[in-house]
Amino acid sequence: MANTEQSKKRARQSEARYAINKARRSRIRTFLRKVEEAIASGNPDAAQAALKAAQPELARGVTKGVLHKNTVARKMSRLAARVKAVAKA
């Protein structure tokens, strides 16, 4: 249990940060799910549009410290490859 004023404040800040980061992660996952659904539907235009919308969200996750840079780079790369495959097919 937090005893000092500083530790109480840090606990409050930590709770607030947790809520903000949770919302950010949820928002990013929603965008990723939309890309997945567009790929599954086989519509190349929808998949491309969904990917374009998801990329800034993923990048924002990196700048805000919610996701690791390499994780996002890998996700973007793999999604882009799958969208390209849908467009080709």
N, C-alpha and C positions, 0 to 999 in steps of 0.2 A: 504494500500500500504506500502511496506517495505521502511523504511527511513534510518536506520542505515546500515553501512557496514555489520555488523553481521547478521541483519535480511535479507538483500539481499542475503547473502551467504546461509543462512538457507533455503531461498525460492528456490534457485538453487539446493541445495542438496535434498530438498524435491521433487522437480520435477524429478530429476534423479532417486531417490529411487522409486518413484511412477512408473516410466517407467519399471524399473528392476522388481519390484514386480508384475506388471501387466503381464509381459512376463512370469514370473515364474508361476503365477496362471493359465495362459493360457496353458502352457506346462503341468501342473498337470492335468488340465481338459481334455486335449487331451488324456493323458494316461488313465484316468478314463473312457473316452468315448470308448476307444479301449477295455477295460475290459468288459464294458456293451455290446458292440457289439458282443464280443466273447461269452459271456454268452447267449445272445439272439440267436446266431447261433446254440447253443446246442453242440458245439465242445469242449469237455473237455480239450483236449491238448492245443488248442488255448487259451482257457480261463485261464488255468493254466500259460501259458507262458506270457500272457498279465498281469496277476496279479503279476507275478514275476518281470516284468519290471516296473510296477506301484509302487510297494512298496518302492523302494529306492527314487523315485521321491517325494512321499508323505512325507517320512521321511525327505528329504532335505527341503521340504516346512516348516517343523517344525523348523529345525535348523536355517533356514534363517529368521524366524519370519513372514512368510506369512500366515501360518495356525496355529491354536491352537493344542496343543498336543493331547487333548482328542478328538477333531474333527477327527483328522487323525486316532487315535486308533479305533474310532467307524467305520469310513469308511472302514479301512482295515479289521476289524473283520466281518463286514456285507458282504463285497465283498468275503472274504475267504469262508464264509458260503455258499454264493450263488454259487461259483465255485465248492465247494465240492458237493453241491446238483446236479449240472450239471453232475459231474463225476459219481455220484451214479445212476443217471437216465439213 
